[in-house]
Amino acid sequence: MGILRRLQGWALTPVLAEYRMYASPKERVMDQMFIELFDVKNLRGRVKTENLEPKWGVQIEEAIEDEEEDGDLRQE
Protein backbone atom coordinates (compact mmCIF):
# COMPACT_ATOMS: atom_id res chain seq x y z
CA MET A 1 0.00 0.00 0.00
CA GLY A 2 2.88 2.33 0.70
CA ILE A 3 3.97 2.42 -2.94
CA LEU A 4 0.39 3.01 -4.08
CA ARG A 5 0.07 5.91 -1.65
CA ARG A 6 3.31 7.39 -2.96
CA LEU A 7 1.98 7.11 -6.52
CA GLN A 8 -1.19 8.87 -5.37
CA GLY A 9 0.97 11.79 -4.24
CA TRP A 10 0.84 11.26 -0.48
CA ALA A 11 3.69 12.71 1.57
CA LEU A 12 6.08 10.18 3.07
CA THR A 13 5.14 10.82 6.71
CA PRO A 14 1.45 9.79 6.38
CA VAL A 15 2.43 6.85 4.16
CA LEU A 16 4.75 5.49 6.83
CA ALA A 17 2.23 6.24 9.58
CA GLU A 18 -0.40 4.21 7.73
CA TYR A 19 2.09 1.38 7.27
CA ARG A 20 2.94 1.36 10.98
CA MET A 21 -0.72 1.43 11.94
CA TYR A 22 -1.58 -1.65 9.88
CA ALA A 23 1.70 -3.53 10.33
CA SER A 24 1.85 -3.10 14.10
CA PRO A 25 3.18 -4.90 16.09
CA LYS A 26 5.26 -6.49 13.32
CA GLU A 27 6.39 -3.42 11.40
CA ARG A 28 9.90 -3.72 9.97
CA VAL A 29 12.49 -1.04 9.37
CA MET A 30 13.43 -2.62 6.04
CA ASP A 31 9.82 -2.32 4.82
CA GLN A 32 9.77 1.35 5.74
CA MET A 33 13.12 1.90 4.01
CA PHE A 34 11.77 0.19 0.88
CA ILE A 35 8.73 2.49 0.84
CA GLU A 36 10.92 5.54 1.41
CA LEU A 37 13.60 4.68 -1.17
CA PHE A 38 11.32 3.29 -3.90
CA ASP A 39 11.59 5.52 -6.98
CA VAL A 40 7.98 6.19 -8.03
CA LYS A 41 9.22 8.19 -11.03
CA ASN A 42 9.92 4.91 -12.81
CA LEU A 43 6.24 3.95 -12.60
CA ARG A 44 4.62 7.31 -13.28
CA GLY A 45 4.77 6.98 -17.07
CA ARG A 46 3.51 3.39 -16.98
CA VAL A 47 0.54 3.78 -14.66
CA LYS A 48 -2.62 5.64 -15.58
CA THR A 49 -3.26 8.28 -12.94
CA GLU A 50 -7.04 7.88 -13.16
CA ASN A 51 -6.59 4.29 -11.94
CA LEU A 52 -4.90 5.56 -8.78
CA GLU A 53 -7.81 7.56 -7.46
CA PRO A 54 -10.15 5.71 -5.10
CA LYS A 55 -13.62 5.15 -6.54
CA TRP A 56 -15.39 4.36 -3.28
CA GLY A 57 -16.07 8.03 -2.55
CA VAL A 58 -17.81 8.42 -5.89
CA GLN A 59 -19.91 5.33 -5.26
CA ILE A 60 -20.98 6.66 -1.85
CA GLU A 61 -21.98 10.00 -3.35
CA GLU A 62 -23.99 8.24 -6.06
CA ALA A 63 -25.74 6.07 -3.45
CA ILE A 64 -26.66 9.16 -1.41
CA GLU A 65 -28.02 10.87 -4.51
CA ASP A 66 -30.06 7.76 -5.36
CA GLU A 67 -31.49 7.64 -1.84
CA GLU A 68 -32.38 11.31 -2.00
CA GLU A 69 -34.12 10.80 -5.34
CA ASP A 70 -36.03 7.80 -3.94
CA GLY A 71 -37.06 9.88 -0.94
CA ASP A 72 -38.36 12.63 -3.22
CA LEU A 73 -40.50 10.11 -5.12
CA ARG A 74 -42.01 8.71 -1.91
CA GLN A 75 -43.06 12.17 -0.71
CA GLU A 76 -45.06 12.90 -3.86
MMTF fields as JSON, N, C-alpha, C and O atoms, coordinates in Angstrom:
{
  "mmtfVersion": "1.0.0",
  "mmtfProducer": "UNKNOWN",
  "numBonds": 303,
  "numAtoms": 304,
  "numGroups": 76,
  "numChains": 1,
  "numModels": 1,
  "chainsPerModel": [1],
  "groupsPerChain": [76],
  "chainIdList": ["A"],
  "bondAtomList": [4, 2, 8, 6, 12, 10, 16, 14, 20, 18, 24, 22, 28, 26, 32, 30, 36, 34, 40, 38, 44, 42, 48, 46, 52, 50, 56, 54, 60, 58, 64, 62, 68, 66, 72, 70, 76, 74, 80, 78, 84, 82, 88, 86, 92, 90, 96, 94, 100, 98, 104, 102, 108, 106, 112, 110, 116, 114, 120, 118, 124, 122, 128, 126, 132, 130, 136, 134, 140, 138, 144, 142, 148, 146, 152, 150, 156, 154, 160, 158, 164, 162, 168, 166, 172, 170, 176, 174, 180, 178, 184, 182, 188, 186, 192, 190, 196, 194, 200, 198, 204, 202, 208, 206, 212, 210, 216, 214, 220, 218, 224, 222, 228, 226, 232, 230, 236, 234, 240, 238, 244, 242, 248, 246, 252, 250, 256, 254, 260, 258, 264, 262, 268, 266, 272, 270, 276, 274, 280, 278, 284, 282, 288, 286, 292, 290, 296, 294, 300, 298],
  "bondOrderList": [1, 1, 1, 1, 1, 1, 1, 1, 1, 1, 1, 1, 1, 1, 1, 1, 1, 1, 1, 1, 1, 1, 1, 1, 1, 1, 1, 1, 1, 1, 1, 1, 1, 1, 1, 1, 1, 1, 1, 1, 1, 1, 1, 1, 1, 1, 1, 1, 1, 1, 1, 1, 1, 1, 1, 1, 1, 1, 1, 1, 1, 1, 1, 1, 1, 1, 1, 1, 1, 1, 1, 1, 1, 1, 1],
  "groupList": [{"groupName": "MET", "atomNameList": ["N", "CA", "C", "O"], "elementList": ["N", "C", "C", "O"], "formalChargeList": [0, 0, 0, 0], "bondAtomList": [1, 0, 2, 1, 3, 2], "bondOrderList": [1, 1, 2], "singleLetterCode": "M", "chemCompType": "L-PEPTIDE LINKING"}, {"groupName": "GLY", "atomNameList": ["N", "CA", "C", "O"], "elementList": ["N", "C", "C", "O"], "formalChargeList": [0, 0, 0, 0], "bondAtomList": [1, 0, 2, 1, 3, 2], "bondOrderList": [1, 1, 2], "singleLetterCode": "G", "chemCompType": "PEPTIDE LINKING"}, {"groupName": "ILE", "atomNameList": ["N", "CA", "C", "O"], "elementList": ["N", "C", "C", "O"], "formalChargeList": [0, 0, 0, 0], "bondAtomList": [1, 0, 2, 1, 3, 2], "bondOrderList": [1, 1, 2], "singleLetterCode": "I", "chemCompType": "L-PEPTIDE LINKING"}, {"groupName": "LEU", "atomNameList": ["N", "CA", "C", "O"], "elementList": ["N", "C", "C", "O"], "formalChargeList": [0, 0, 0, 0], "bondAtomList": [1, 0, 2, 1, 3, 2], "bondOrderList": [1, 1, 2], "singleLetterCode": "L", "chemCompType": "L-PEPTIDE LINKING"}, {"groupName": "ARG", "atomNameList": ["N", "CA", "C", "O"], "elementList": ["N", "C", "C", "O"], "formalChargeList": [0, 0, 0, 0], "bondAtomList": [1, 0, 2, 1, 3, 2], "bondOrderList": [1, 1, 2], "singleLetterCode": "R", "chemCompType": "L-PEPTIDE LINKING"}, {"groupName": "GLN", "atomNameList": ["N", "CA", "C", "O"], "elementList": ["N", "C", "C", "O"], "formalChargeList": [0, 0, 0, 0], "bondAtomList": [1, 0, 2, 1, 3, 2], "bondOrderList": [1, 1, 2], "singleLetterCode": "Q", "chemCompType": "L-PEPTIDE LINKING"}, {"groupName": "TRP", "atomNameList": ["N", "CA", "C", "O"], "elementList": ["N", "C", "C", "O"], "formalChargeList": [0, 0, 0, 0], "bondAtomList": [1, 0, 2, 1, 3, 2], "bondOrderList": [1, 1, 2], "singleLetterCode": "W", "chemCompType": "L-PEPTIDE LINKING"}, {"groupName": "ALA", "atomNameList": ["N", "CA", "C", "O"], "elementList": ["N", "C", "C", "O"], "formalChargeList": [0, 0, 0, 0], "bondAtomList": [1, 0, 2, 1, 3, 2], "bondOrderList": [1, 1, 2], "singleLetterCode": "A", "chemCompType": "L-PEPTIDE LINKING"}, {"groupName": "THR", "atomNameList": ["N", "CA", "C", "O"], "elementList": ["N", "C", "C", "O"], "formalChargeList": [0, 0, 0, 0], "bondAtomList": [1, 0, 2, 1, 3, 2], "bondOrderList": [1, 1, 2], "singleLetterCode": "T", "chemCompType": "L-PEPTIDE LINKING"}, {"groupName": "PRO", "atomNameList": ["N", "CA", "C", "O"], "elementList": ["N", "C", "C", "O"], "formalChargeList": [0, 0, 0, 0], "bondAtomList": [1, 0, 2, 1, 3, 2], "bondOrderList": [1, 1, 2], "singleLetterCode": "P", "chemCompType": "L-PEPTIDE LINKING"}, {"groupName": "VAL", "atomNameList": ["N", "CA", "C", "O"], "elementList": ["N", "C", "C", "O"], "formalChargeList": [0, 0, 0, 0], "bondAtomList": [1, 0, 2, 1, 3, 2], "bondOrderList": [1, 1, 2], "singleLetterCode": "V", "chemCompType": "L-PEPTIDE LINKING"}, {"groupName": "GLU", "atomNameList": ["N", "CA", "C", "O"], "elementList": ["N", "C", "C", "O"], "formalChargeList": [0, 0, 0, 0], "bondAtomList": [1, 0, 2, 1, 3, 2], "bondOrderList": [1, 1, 2], "singleLetterCode": "E", "chemCompType": "L-PEPTIDE LINKING"}, {"groupName": "TYR", "atomNameList": ["N", "CA", "C", "O"], "elementList": ["N", "C", "C", "O"], "formalChargeList": [0, 0, 0, 0], "bondAtomList": [1, 0, 2, 1, 3, 2], "bondOrderList": [1, 1, 2], "singleLetterCode": "Y", "chemCompType": "L-PEPTIDE LINKING"}, {"groupName": "SER", "atomNameList": ["N", "CA", "C", "O"], "elementList": ["N", "C", "C", "O"], "formalChargeList": [0, 0, 0, 0], "bondAtomList": [1, 0, 2, 1, 3, 2], "bondOrderList": [1, 1, 2], "singleLetterCode": "S", "chemCompType": "L-PEPTIDE LINKING"}, {"groupName": "LYS", "atomNameList": ["N", "CA", "C", "O"], "elementList": ["N", "C", "C", "O"], "formalChargeList": [0, 0, 0, 0], "bondAtomList": [1, 0, 2, 1, 3, 2], "bondOrderList": [1, 1, 2], "singleLetterCode": "K", "chemCompType": "L-PEPTIDE LINKING"}, {"groupName": "ASP", "atomNameList": ["N", "CA", "C", "O"], "elementList": ["N", "C", "C", "O"], "formalChargeList": [0, 0, 0, 0], "bondAtomList": [1, 0, 2, 1, 3, 2], "bondOrderList": [1, 1, 2], "singleLetterCode": "D", "chemCompType": "L-PEPTIDE LINKING"}, {"groupName": "PHE", "atomNameList": ["N", "CA", "C", "O"], "elementList": ["N", "C", "C", "O"], "formalChargeList": [0, 0, 0, 0], "bondAtomList": [1, 0, 2, 1, 3, 2], "bondOrderList": [1, 1, 2], "singleLetterCode": "F", "chemCompType": "L-PEPTIDE LINKING"}, {"groupName": "ASN", "atomNameList": ["N", "CA", "C", "O"], "elementList": ["N", "C", "C", "O"], "formalChargeList": [0, 0, 0, 0], "bondAtomList": [1, 0, 2, 1, 3, 2], "bondOrderList": [1, 1, 2], "singleLetterCode": "N", "chemCompType": "L-PEPTIDE LINKING"}],
  "groupTypeList": [0, 1, 2, 3, 4, 4, 3, 5, 1, 6, 7, 3, 8, 9, 10, 3, 7, 11, 12, 4, 0, 12, 7, 13, 9, 14, 11, 4, 10, 0, 15, 5, 0, 16, 2, 11, 3, 16, 15, 10, 14, 17, 3, 4, 1, 4, 10, 14, 8, 11, 17, 3, 11, 9, 14, 6, 1, 10, 5, 2, 11, 11, 7, 2, 11, 15, 11, 11, 11, 15, 1, 15, 3, 4, 5, 11],
  "groupIdList": [1, 2, 3, 4, 5, 6, 7, 8, 9, 10, 11, 12, 13, 14, 15, 16, 17, 18, 19, 20, 21, 22, 23, 24, 25, 26, 27, 28, 29, 30, 31, 32, 33, 34, 35, 36, 37, 38, 39, 40, 41, 42, 43, 44, 45, 46, 47, 48, 49, 50, 51, 52, 53, 54, 55, 56, 57, 58, 59, 60, 61, 62, 63, 64, 65, 66, 67, 68, 69, 70, 71, 72, 73, 74, 75, 76],
  "secStructList": [7, 2, 2, 2, 2, 2, 2, 6, 6, 7, 7, 2, 2, 2, 2, 2, 2, 2, 2, 2, 2, 2, 2, 6, 6, 1, 7, 7, 2, 2, 2, 2, 2, 2, 2, 2, 2, 7, 7, 6, 2, 2, 2, 2, 6, 6, 1, 7, 4, 4, 4, 6, 1, 7, 1, 2, 2, 2, 2, 2, 2, 2, 2, 2, 2, 2, 2, 2, 2, 2, 2, 2, 2, 2, 2, 7],
  "xCoordList": [0.82, 0.0, 0.861, 0.474, 2.018, 2.885, 3.272, 3.285, 3.585, 3.973, 2.771, 2.908, 1.607, 0.392, 0.13, -0.201, 0.275, 0.074, 1.072, 0.723, 2.306, 3.313, 2.925, 3.076, 2.425, 1.982, 0.792, 0.623, -0.037, -1.188, -0.791, -1.63, 0.493, 0.971, 1.001, 1.215, 0.791, 0.844, 2.266, 3.232, 2.388, 3.693, 4.191, 3.399, 5.475, 6.077, 5.629, 5.402, 5.501, 5.137, 3.803, 3.75, 2.704, 1.451, 1.493, 0.797, 2.302, 2.431, 3.03, 2.523, 4.109, 4.753, 3.883, 3.897, 3.132, 2.226, 1.145, 0.805, 0.603, -0.402, 0.206, -0.416, 1.42, 2.091, 2.238, 1.911, 2.732, 2.935, 1.621, 1.571, 0.571, -0.722, -1.208, -1.687, -1.083, -1.584, -0.595, -1.002, 0.699, 1.702, 2.005, 2.64, 1.564, 1.854, 1.257, 0.133, 1.898, 3.184, 4.364, 5.45, 4.188, 5.259, 5.862, 6.379, 5.801, 6.389, 7.908, 8.544, 8.468, 9.898, 10.563, 10.007, 11.733, 12.491, 12.802, 12.76, 13.112, 13.432, 12.226, 12.394, 11.026, 9.822, 9.679, 9.385, 9.885, 9.773, 10.849, 10.59, 12.05, 13.118, 12.77, 13.043, 12.169, 11.767, 10.75, 10.873, 9.753, 8.728, 9.375, 9.052, 10.274, 10.918, 11.828, 11.834, 12.589, 13.595, 13.084, 13.784, 11.869, 11.319, 11.156, 10.594, 11.639, 11.585, 10.288, 10.194, 9.289, 7.981, 8.037, 7.127, 9.097, 9.224, 9.288, 8.838, 9.837, 9.923, 8.554, 8.394, 7.576, 6.235, 5.286, 4.27, 5.573, 4.625, 4.228, 3.065, 5.124, 4.772, 4.047, 3.447, 4.096, 3.515, 2.16, 1.46, 1.79, 0.54, -0.398, -0.003, -1.636, -2.625, -3.044, -3.442, -2.958, -3.265, -4.728, -5.049, -5.623, -7.041, -7.313, -8.304, -6.437, -6.59, -6.113, -6.361, -5.439, -4.896, -5.876, -5.724, -6.864, -7.815, -8.863, -9.41, -9.144, -10.152, -11.534, -11.908, -12.273, -13.616, -14.709, -15.866, -14.353, -15.39, -16.096, -17.284, -15.422, -16.075, -17.136, -18.196, -16.857, -17.811, -19.032, -20.164, -18.805, -19.912, -20.791, -22.012, -20.202, -20.982, -21.833, -23.012, -21.226, -21.979, -23.158, -24.256, -22.913, -23.99, -25.1, -26.278, -24.739, -25.739, -26.57, -27.784, -25.927, -26.655, -27.622, -28.767, -27.152, -28.023, -29.209, -30.334, -28.971, -30.058, -31.072, -32.279, -30.583, -31.489, -32.309, -33.502, -31.655, -32.382, -33.46, -34.567, -33.137, -34.124, -35.278, -36.435, -34.986, -36.032, -36.918, -38.134, -36.3, -37.063, -37.991, -39.108, -37.533, -38.36, -39.563, -40.652, -39.396, -40.505, -41.536, -42.736, -41.081, -42.008, -42.871, -44.005, -42.321, -43.06, -44.171, -45.127, -44.062, -45.062, -46.32, -47.257],
  "yCoordList": [-1.195, 0.0, 1.255, 2.288, 1.155, 2.326, 2.873, 4.087, 1.986, 2.424, 3.037, 4.043, 2.443, 3.005, 4.401, 5.308, 4.584, 5.915, 6.917, 8.071, 6.488, 7.388, 7.777, 8.935, 6.81, 7.112, 8.058, 8.851, 7.975, 8.872, 10.27, 11.168, 10.458, 11.789, 12.073, 13.215, 11.057, 11.258, 11.616, 11.171, 12.417, 12.713, 11.46, 10.592, 11.374, 10.178, 9.937, 8.792, 10.994, 10.822, 10.107, 9.138, 10.529, 9.788, 8.382, 7.486, 8.183, 6.848, 5.895, 4.793, 6.331, 5.487, 5.327, 4.269, 6.355, 6.243, 5.205, 4.412, 5.209, 4.207, 2.806, 1.861, 2.68, 1.383, 0.891, -0.256, 1.762, 1.361, 0.98, 0.043, 1.705, 1.428, 0.013, -0.722, -0.355, -1.653, -2.795, -3.95, -2.482, -3.534, -3.812, -4.815, -2.947, -3.104, -4.404, -4.723, -5.14, -4.898, -5.475, -5.599, -5.832, -6.494, -5.602, -6.109, -4.284, -3.42, -3.609, -3.859, -3.484, -3.719, -2.487, -1.836, -2.183, -1.041, -1.189, -0.212, -2.399, -2.619, -2.318, -1.786, -2.651, -2.324, -0.814, -0.309, -0.105, 1.353, 1.972, 2.943, 1.409, 1.902, 1.651, 2.495, 0.5, 0.192, 1.218, 1.736, 1.512, 2.495, 3.859, 4.558, 4.226, 5.538, 5.654, 6.689, 4.611, 4.684, 4.275, 4.462, 3.718, 3.292, 4.503, 5.519, 4.4, 5.515, 5.452, 4.717, 6.224, 6.193, 6.825, 6.632, 7.578, 8.194, 7.14, 7.382, 5.985, 4.914, 4.37, 3.851, 4.476, 3.952, 5.007, 4.661, 6.255, 7.312, 7.299, 7.565, 7.007, 6.976, 5.705, 5.652, 4.691, 3.387, 3.143, 2.199, 3.975, 3.782, 4.928, 6.094, 4.6, 5.636, 6.277, 5.58, 7.589, 8.283, 8.15, 8.168, 8.017, 7.876, 6.561, 6.44, 5.571, 4.294, 4.364, 3.443, 5.436, 5.562, 6.203, 6.077, 6.879, 7.562, 6.581, 5.795, 6.631, 5.706, 6.014, 7.178, 4.992, 5.147, 5.039, 5.364, 4.589, 4.364, 5.647, 5.607, 6.769, 8.033, 8.4, 8.913, 8.14, 8.418, 7.525, 7.981, 6.255, 5.328, 5.729, 5.594, 6.214, 6.661, 7.859, 7.924, 8.822, 10.005, 9.621, 10.16, 8.685, 8.244, 7.551, 7.733, 6.763, 6.074, 7.085, 6.925, 8.122, 9.161, 9.88, 10.144, 10.196, 10.866, 9.985, 10.475, 8.685, 7.755, 7.706, 7.696, 7.675, 7.644, 8.919, 8.887, 10.047, 11.312, 11.347, 11.828, 10.84, 10.797, 9.874, 10.2, 8.73, 7.797, 8.439, 8.248, 9.205, 9.876, 10.918, 11.091, 11.632, 12.63, 11.972, 12.546, 10.797, 10.106, 9.64, 9.673, 9.209, 8.708, 9.829, 9.596, 11.045, 12.168, 12.655, 13.273, 12.386, 12.903, 12.107, 12.409],
  "zCoordList": [0.0, 0.0, 0.0, -0.546, 0.611, 0.699, -0.662, -0.867, -1.589, -2.938, -3.65, -4.346, -3.482, -4.081, -3.542, -4.306, -2.238, -1.648, -2.196, -2.446, -2.383, -2.957, -4.375, -4.767, -5.15, -6.518, -6.518, -7.444, -5.476, -5.37, -4.922, -4.869, -4.597, -4.242, -2.749, -2.344, -1.926, -0.48, -0.063, -0.683, 0.982, 1.575, 2.296, 2.663, 2.491, 3.068, 4.513, 4.903, 5.301, 6.715, 6.887, 7.645, 6.221, 6.378, 5.781, 6.259, 4.744, 4.16, 5.191, 5.402, 5.827, 6.827, 8.068, 8.696, 8.429, 9.579, 9.304, 10.182, 8.087, 7.731, 7.758, 8.243, 7.238, 7.265, 8.7, 9.006, 9.579, 10.978, 11.651, 12.448, 11.328, 11.942, 11.58, 12.443, 10.312, 9.884, 10.11, 10.235, 10.163, 10.332, 11.805, 12.13, 12.672, 14.099, 14.617, 14.23, 15.425, 16.093, 15.331, 15.898, 14.064, 13.322, 12.237, 11.241, 12.415, 11.398, 11.364, 12.388, 10.159, 9.969, 9.37, 8.486, 9.853, 9.366, 7.881, 7.133, 7.46, 6.042, 5.141, 4.044, 5.593, 4.818, 4.678, 3.594, 5.764, 5.741, 4.849, 4.138, 4.889, 4.011, 2.55, 1.697, 2.252, 0.882, 0.395, -0.715, 1.216, 0.838, 0.617, -0.343, 1.497, 1.411, 0.186, -0.48, -0.114, -1.166, -2.545, -3.54, -2.62, -3.899, -4.808, -4.397, -6.031, -6.981, -7.78, -8.764, -7.356, -8.033, -9.421, -10.227, -9.702, -11.028, -12.126, -13.246, -11.815, -12.81, -13.198, -14.303, -12.327, -12.599, -13.13, -13.732, -12.932, -13.284, -14.748, -15.054, -15.654, -17.066, -17.476, -18.55, -16.643, -16.98, -16.338, -16.704, -15.398, -14.658, -14.982, -14.94, -15.304, -15.58, -14.265, -13.331, -14.188, -12.937, -12.551, -11.363, -13.52, -13.16, -12.445, -11.725, -12.637, -11.943, -10.492, -9.714, -10.127, -8.777, -7.805, -6.59, -8.329, -7.456, -6.955, -7.728, -5.638, -5.097, -5.66, -5.802, -5.973, -6.535, -5.478, -5.747, -4.288, -3.284, -2.887, -2.566, -2.895, -2.553, -3.564, -3.205, -4.822, -5.892, -5.734, -5.892, -5.423, -5.255, -4.076, -4.149, -3.005, -1.849, -2.222, -1.875, -2.94, -3.353, -4.252, -4.117, -5.169, -6.062, -5.276, -5.583, -4.27, -3.451, -2.674, -2.547, -2.156, -1.412, -2.339, -1.974, -3.546, -4.512, -4.869, -4.979, -5.052, -5.36, -4.231, -4.475, -2.987, -1.836, -1.756, -1.453, -2.033, -2.005, -3.082, -2.843, -4.259, -5.339, -4.973, -5.242, -4.367, -3.942, -2.887, -2.885, -1.986, -0.943, -1.518, -1.032, -2.574, -3.224, -3.893, -3.888, -4.462, -5.12, -4.1, -4.373, -2.931, -1.91, -1.324, -0.906, -1.299, -0.712, -1.616, -1.146, -2.904, -3.859, -3.832, -4.572]
}
